[in-house]
């Protein structure tokens, strides 16, 4: 495979006019299919008083009701395992994933052969944008146990032509040896995982991470990489280009956005597969997809067979940072993820996302590990936030009060809100069945509908 600037140049460099024409054509075809084949959506249309044979285009899409994660769960409870929003025959399903279920009942995601072709093409566009090429040897370190990020991202990596080592999670000592023995030069993982590997490389191999040979980091699944201090630490410690290469929404499309070498912002790379809208998460009013706009991302499939979704609320709040062509030549809009609408907290008139506190803490590593948890006991608004923070390794108890005050002061300076910090031991703020931090523990409503 040639190693040019684009994986799918025709789609990645669409002009605005050509993209709009493509979206209009595919949207009409997709909606006709959805309303004829999906019982859940036929019922939704009937309840909304909308005729099933209506003519649809992007301008009228806002007339349709939203789809939520709760509806998908309820659909699969009514008709297990794939739900009555399944639009393809069950025998056409070729691959099945499921969400982790950490915020509620898990959801099965079904894909047909056609769905897989679209998924792998968009995923390869994203990894290619982040720098992966056929000459790379990449070790994939995400969970293969039914999670979308495991096997399907593995296939996305393979689609670029790169050589893929399917390692999965755990066994870190074996991993660093494989990296050195096989001449692996790229890693696909969560951005926090290299932090775990740093000590392993030194203890197991007796070398510095910089000398292991990893030159490209393809990261996703967690926030943090948009923080300049965190990114700089990764790059200086490992000698790798660290890129957010794996943004997606598991219920919709595995991977459809990534960074390029020109900008730290994410490129939208789902042209032809997804139509993106923005809404005000509180009023549900539609917002323009224009530079400077901030709102919740709403997605509609344009080319999906198994479980097409219409006006799906992702809960991801994004800011559009650019709509013109990038220096890399890609024309998809660029954005940054600001937080989750279901995690947005109101503190004395200020909208606060856990990602803001995450950025403050990342700048304080290694005095803190970066792991934290916000404890709330009632809905917004709040006068202040109670935050548990893991202190760094080797920090004496005499240093705890000063560190807690320093965190509180930094949060006040950068976010304008008051927090009360309680320090916890390293490794203590983790869910029982996941290796990711639960950023907001809502004691009054543990079953809130959030991203798995």
Secondary structure, DSSP 8 states (H G I E B T S, - for coil): ----S-SSHHHHT--HHHHHHHHHHHHHHHHHHHHHH-HHHHHHHHHHT--TT----GGGGGGS--B-HHHHHHHHHHSTTT-TT--S-GGGEEEEEE---TTSS--EEEEEHHHHHHHHHHHHHHHHHTT--TT-EEEE-S--SS-TTTHHHHHHHHHTT-EEEE--SS-HHHHHHHHHHHT--EEEE-TTHHHHHHHHIIIIISS-GGGS---EEEEESSS-TTSHHHHHHHHHHH--EEEEEEEEETTTEEEEEE--SS-SSEEE--TTTEEEEEE-TTT--EE---TT-EEEEEEEESS-SSS--SSEEEEEEEEEEE-S--TTS--S-EEEEEEEGGG-EEETTEEE-HHHHHHHHHTTTTTEEEEEEEEESSSS-BSSEEEEEEE-TT--GGGHHHHHHHHHHHHHHHHS--EEEEEE-TT-S--TT-SS--SEEETT-TT-----
